[in-house]
Amino acid sequence: MDLILYKNNLDIESFVHMLDDTTECYKFYWMDSVLTLLAQGKTEMDFNEVINGMIADAWYSVSEYHLHLGLKDRNGNIMNSLERAVNKLVKNSTLKSTATREEIINTIKEFDNLLHDEKYQMAKNVPYRLLSSFLKGVGGNDKLWEQKKRLISYIEHIDEKQCILYKVEDEVGLKKKVVINIQWVKMLCDNMVTIKGWIQLKKIRYLQQRNPGVPGIIYKLEPENEKIRKLKNVRELWNEIIEKRPIADIYSGEKLQRNSFEVDHFVPWSYIANDEMWNLSPVKGTLNASKSNKLPDWDRYFREFAQNQYFLYHVVFEYEDIRKKFENCRRDNLVSVWANEELYIQGNCEEKFVNILEQHLKPIYDSARIQGYLVWNVK
């Protein structure tokens, strides 16, 4: 992050390095939660409410997109306490992945005892280690990190000399408090948007490293705005095609009628995070709802999907009016370079077209399977 231009005597240099060399995600979520509470007017907050905010902020990424926040052990068990907390909540509550932050936090409070171990693990080191760039006299392996009373006293001692971002007020367990230094409050509030953007960038980079095969990480931090799903032109294109030739639903084989279909993402939008033409097909609304956030069985449905795609490709070059509808989709639904340079170019036979499509779509599909997406078949 560029140094914030701000007239003060604060240790901005140490602040800028707070999120350096992070091997786990906790610092990003802790700092983000602290700032959210500060934006609500709180300058003192206990560990428990900060951690509740962390779980709420991680909820959507883990519950909806199956993103991993840390490593697994040799037996495949999740080691990251924040990820484990979200998964416990998924398993034991009826909370929807798209729930509001307030709804999530209220549910966390209901399951406080269930989440105690994960909360305790997050509280052991994160609040203190985040301040390590201010505590230059304490090395990474210093025993002081494990001696919390002495460490809290040391933080207060350093604060008297250089004004640390926050101090820790000693209490029992999760009742310990973060107390933001009053001299930092105005700076944090005045630059809230910039600082939160910096944290998000760091978080995205971290999550991309932990989930290397997952596209569109930036779209997976919070519920997507339905308005960004730009499918209007795609619907109009398929409506125009249905007027010319009959089209069958790829899952049931039933003929589709104009304006009586939904546009389905073959690989779910929640994983692929785009509305690219090569991943879309018209289907019956009831089946689209049934499929929901699952992957269609590849062996059973890919051939039908590819044939519909090739049919679209074929009529685009046959009818001028359909060609115009196709061009209307280019801005929002034809972004991938490979699709423009290899797939939707004139002269592909069906076999070549299907091979190109499979070559690019199958790795994405397989990556989603590895990430934990379930496979769906028509019942």
Secondary structure, 3 states (H helix, E strand, C coil): CCCCCCCCCCCHHHHHCCCCCCCCCHHHHHHHHHHHHHHCCCCEEEHHHHHHHHHHHHHHHHHCCCCCCCCECCCCCECCHHHHHHHHHHHHCCCCCCCCHHHHHHHHHHCCCCCHHHHHHHHHHHHHHCCCCCCCCCCCCCHHHHCHHHHHHHHHHHHHHHCCCEEEECCCHHHCEEEECHHHHHHHHHCHHHHHHHHHHHHHHHHHHHCCCCCCHHHHCCCCCHHHCCCHHHHHHHHHHHHHCCCECCCCCCECCCCCCEEEECCCHHHHCCCCHHHEEEECHHHHHHHCCCEECHHHHHHHHHHHHHHHHHHHCCCHHHHHHHHHCHHHHCCCHHHHHHHCCCCCCHHHHHHHHHHHHHHHHHHHHHHCCCEECCC
